[in-house]
């Protein structure tokens, strides 16, 4: 009987100490979106960037907004009950034109320290979306891209040769290219770039 009481008391004591060790800490996240913005994949005027963490089984939805000191750095904070030594993971994603873009394969981690508990807050370093180093990691140069399409013996999706070809166009996801809406209405002709025919091969410069 004494053994059972002792075990119960120790279990209660451990549970009490564990509960008391939890402290609310404000965690600030930072994501460098410069490369996504420069590549026209993220539109600061319309798109939404947010953070998810392992604190709540990835169900957090901390919205980030541009920093007042650098509008390419997006910042957001959340309050979490945590303890010294707790390891957690986090990742960012954004919604653009009703599509969600996730940092595929990139989960960042951080271990809460005693200093964080004492301060009551922690500011995590900024990381580039998809672990990029920002636009400083690349060199931007103006370039001319030439597309060449050989339309000789061209066939449709069913393998049937075209009896005639009126136009050949280029479409794409990123500016200056766009994708026409379903059915390719004539009104969407301004979304594609028309190629020209030199008599043998269709070109676009």
N, C-alpha and C positions, 0 to 999 in steps of 0.2 A: 504494500500500500504506500509506504514511504517512497519507494522507488518510483511508483507511478506519479505521485504528487511532485517529486523532484523533477521528473522529466517534463511534466506539464508546466511547472514553474519556469524551467529553463527555456522551454519553447515560447512561453509568454514573454520572457525577458528578451530573448533574441528578436521576437517579432516587434516588441516595443522599441528596441534600439534601432532596428531597421527602419521602422516608421519614422522615428525621430531624426534619422540621418538624411531624409529627403529634404531638399531645399529648392525653392523656386529660383531659377536662374534665367535671365533674359539672354537669349542667344541671337546674335545678329549675323545674318548671312549676306554674302556679297558675290555677285556674278558679273564678270566682264562680258558684255554683249557687243563689243565694238566690231568684232569680225562678223557676227550674225547681221548686224545693222548694215555694215559696208557691203555685204553680199546680198542685201535686199531680201534676206530670209525673215528677218524680224523687223516689224514696223512699230517704232515707239509710239506712234499716234493711235494705233488700233489694237496692237497685240498685248497679251498679258503673260508675264513671267512669274512663276511661283516656285516655292521650295516644298519638297516633301521629306520627311525624316522617319527614322525607325522608332522614334519615341512613341508614336501612335500607330504603328503598323502601316506606315506610309500613307496614312489618311490625312495628314496635315495639309493645309492649303494656305501657306504664308505668301501673300502677294508681295512682290518686290517692285520698287519704283526707282527712278533715276536718282542718283546721289546729287546733292546740291553743289558738290565740288567737281564732279566728273559725271556727266550725263550718260556716259557709256557704262558706268558701274551701277548696277541695280542692287538696291539694299532693302532688306526687310528683317523684322525681328519677331521672335515668338518666345513665350514664357513656358518653361518646362520644369517639372518636378524631377530632380536628379540628385546625384551624390558624387562625391569624390571618387574618381576611378571609373566612372561609367563610360563605356564606349558606345557611341551612336554613329549612325550613318545618315547621309543626306544626299540629295540630288535635286537638280532643277529641271523644269520643263516649261514650255510655253505654248500658248494657243494662238494660232494665226489662221484666219479665214476658216474657223471652225475645225481646224486640224491641230492635233497635239504633237509636238515635237519633243522627244525625250532625249536626255543625255545617255545614249545607248552604251551600256557597259561601264559607265563612269559613276561610281558610288564613292563619295568622299567620306572620310571618317575623322572623328575627333574624340579624344578622351578628356572628360571633365577633370579639372585639377582642383586641388585644395584652394588655390588662389581664386579660381572662378567661383567657388562656393563662398569664399570670404567677400569677394567683390559683389557677387550677386549678378554678374553679367560676364559675357565673353563675346568678343568681336572676332569672327573667323576671317581669315585672309580671303581676298577675292580670287576666284578661279575663272578661267575662260570657259564659256559654254562648250561642252564636249571636250573639256580639258585643253582647249587651245590657249595659246599665250597672248591672245589679242592680236590686233592688226600689226603690232610691231614685229611679229614673227614672220610677216610676209612683206614682199616688195610689190607695190602697185605700179604697174606700167601700162600705158595705153597700148593696145595691140589691135591689129586687124586680123580677123578670123575669116578664112575662106572655106566655104562649104561647097563640095562638089558631089553631085549625084548623077550616076550613070543610069539614064532612063531607057537605054536600049533593052528591048525584050522585057519591059516592065510588066508585072502581073499583079492582079488584085489579091485579096486575102483568100480567095477560093482557088488561086492558081491560074485564073483565066487572064490571058493577055489583054491589055487595054486596046480597044479599037482606036481610040484617040486620046490625047492628053491636052487639056486646055491650060492648066496651070500646075506648077509645083511650088509648094510653099514650105517654110520652116516655122514650126511652133515649138514652144518650150515653157518651162515652169518659171524661169527667172528672167527679169527684164534684161534686154529689151524684148525678149520673147514672151508670148502669152499662149494660153490654150483656148481655142474657141469652145463655146458651150456645146452641149450635146446636140448633134444634128448639123453642126457647122452652118448656122444661118448666114446669109449674105451680109447681115449687119455686123458680123464678127470678122469681116475681112481685114479690118484694121488691126486685128490682134496677131496676125501672121505676117511674115515677110516673104514677098514673092521673089522667086528665083528667075533668072533669065536663061534663055536657050541660045547657045552659040552654034547650034546646028548638030552637035554631036553629044555634048554633055551639058547638063544644067548647072549653072553657077550662081553663087550669091557671094558678094563681098560686103 
